[in-house]
């Protein structure tokens, strides 16, 4: 008996099932690249800002994030070669408390220094567009920290990520894309608990994370005095900034002998001394400390918080100068009305089936096979040759695939009930599902963040389809990198 047709049919069915599992409850994630979100041009306003600050559209960028202030800064290199602040974006939502991410499922947004390669740019995000932070980095891995798929993305909802409005992430994504067009092979994200000022260091002096934050402040001060991206290394399980080593750094091993250019080292030491003196003075004058834990699950920039409150609370689409707040977004500390709790439970069950990490992992591996890179999912990574980063990003998904199967199976019943109890057009409430996470104990992979489709290995939406790119696109300008 010829079994080949049967085998082909089974393989085709498996591929279709895997693709549907990837889509989960949100089909938007499979179409965003085709819709061209990742290729939206910079606005005339932003191009005018770039020109007015003596910058080029393609010059390198650097991103700084401040949790307590709920702000994301984009810095850009001007024609003098120094970085200058281009724009500050209010963060719509971030989750957890001040402090680093320690383990999978703790809902913490990461803090530290992260290198973003083209392979971490995700045009296929379920949350409009996304930039994977690359967590865990070398420091995180050396210290045994776990988690994956921690993003800067749109949709204003967060479970371990930094969530912006769709309008904001479109502009941030475009700025990063243009810097890659200009030849920047990676850019740096510096994620801090707060602006590392003497006042903030005094207010947070009782935090158990203070030693970690003082280490981050060394990199913060380096950037403040040089306006240059600090070279970041890791040895003895700690960050080292601006070092010129005599041998290769190994994250968990003893640091090799290294030097920091004297001019930079002196400037950093002087700033640190000034800051420490001011911090001590503020403490001696009785500066009050802030609570170590706020207990409200993250933060939201005051601009968005005011907009939600003036609207009478969440539940409706709210348009602000910084972008659109979807109706499912809840501000920190918001308690949903009691009558919505039963619906929230069904919403949680439906949403929990969304990641389907088992099929996602297998499809990612399949799409990495040579000859399968014609789809939009591999738009950035293939053109920039960042397969090493992509493989690291997919490892956590592959490792957790078997653990995720029971959770996804158990969620099926809830998904059917939820779809029957609400209109299909209503999006799942991201904040509602996370508010119930502690009670329902879902699989830990969901508590971190939605496992985004890896931009470097996501399957094709239309096999053989090519993304719409400008005539001076990635292939023409970076073909030699493949």
Secondary structure, DSSP 4 states (H G I P E B T S, - for coil): ---HHHHHHHHHHHHHHHHHHHHTT-GGGGTTTTTTGGGPPPPHHHHHHHHHTTB-TTS-EEEEEETTTTEEEEEEEBTTS-EEEEEEEE-SEE-S-SS---STTS-PPP-EEEEEEGGGEETT-TTSSEEE---S-HHHHHTT------EEESTT--SSSEE--HHHHHHHHHHHHHHHHTT--EEEEEEESS---HHHHHHTTT-TTHHHHHHHHHHHHHHHHH-SPPPEEEETTEEEES-EESS---TTSPPPPEE--HHHHHHHHHHHHHHHHHHHHHHHTTPPP--S---S-SB--HHHHHHHHHTTSSSS-EEETTEEEPTT---TT----GGGHHHHHHHHHHHHTS--HHHHHHHHHHHTSTT-TTSGGGHHHHHHT-HHHHHHHHHHHHHTHHHHHHHHHHHHHHHHHHHHHS-TTSPP-HHHHHHTHHHHT--HHHHH---PPPTTTPPPSSTT------TT-HHHHHGGG-
